[in-house]
Amino acid sequence: MWRWFEQVSLPPESTCDEVLLQLSSSRPTSVPTLESVVNLGRSRLQTLLKILEVDGAIRAVKGGYLLADEGWTYDRDKAERLRRLRREESDQMLAFADRPGCRLRFLREALDDAEAEDCGRCDRCLGAVRTTDLDPELVAEAGRHLRAGDVGIEPRRQWPTGLDEPKGRIKPDAQARWGRALCRVGDGGWGAMIDEVLTGDRLLHEDMVRAVAGVLKRWDWEQRPGWICPVPSRRRQGLIDRLCSGLGQLGKLPVHPALVRIEDGGFQADQANSAHQVANV
Ligand SMILES: [Zn+2]
C-alpha cells in the first residue's frame, strides 16, 4: 500500500511529460480530454495535475488546464529526496507496530521531543496482551454471513466524457442490464479465495461453483435462463470453461460458446479509465 501511495504522490517523470505534452499555454485542455489520451484513472490524474499546479508547471483555468511555465522540468533530485523520506516514514510506521517499549514515547521521540518518557497508560506500559483466539462457531457464522452478500453491478447510463464518438446518454435499448457478482476481489467473503483462483494459485473448487449457482438462484429473474454463454478470455479460458460446465451440470443448462474474439487488442484490465476502456473494445 505504501508503494501505491508513493506512486500516486510522486508520479514518474514519463507520466508528467505525457500530460504536459497535451497542454498548451493558450487553449485550456479539459480533464476528460486528458483522460482519453493519458492512461490514468480519474483520481490519479487529478492528483498529478494538482502536483504539477503546486509546482508552477501548469495553471487551472475555466475549462481545464494551461501550461504555465514552458521551461518547467522534473526535479529528479527533489523526487528522490521525497521518495527516501517516504520510505523512512513507512519504516517508522512498521516499527511503531512491532518495536517493544512505550508507544507514546516512540511517537514523541519521532517528533524530536527531548522530554519523551514512558506514558504508563498504553498497552505496552500496562503489559496488556491482546489475544486473537476466537470462538470457531462465531467465526464460521461470520464467514457464512460475509459470503451471502451478492454484489450488484449497475449498468452504465452515460458514455465516458472526452470521446468524440460515442458521447452522451447510452440509448436505453443499448444499455446492459443489471449484473451480479459473487464477491469483490479482496472482500471478507469469497474475495481472498477467488483472488487465489484468478492468480492461478488455487484451482476452482466445487464450493465456488455452488456459490455462483447460489447467486443465480437468488436472482429475481423474469424468466429462468435457458443456456450459458461464456465470454472468451485470453488469460483464463480454462477457468471460465470449468466454471461454465460446472454451472451447466448443476442447473441442467447447455453451454454454448456463442461469442468469439475477433481482434487482439490490449488487455482491458490495463486500461485505467473509461475512455481508454471504450477505445480498446
Ligand atoms: Zn506507554
Boltz pocket constraint, residues with backbone or C-beta under 6 A from the ligand:
constraints:
  - pocket:
      binder: B
      contacts: [[A, 101], [A, 102], [A, 103], [A, 104], [A, 105], [A, 118], [A, 119], [A, 120], [A, 121], [A, 122], [A, 123], [A, 124], [A, 125]]
      max_distance: 6.0
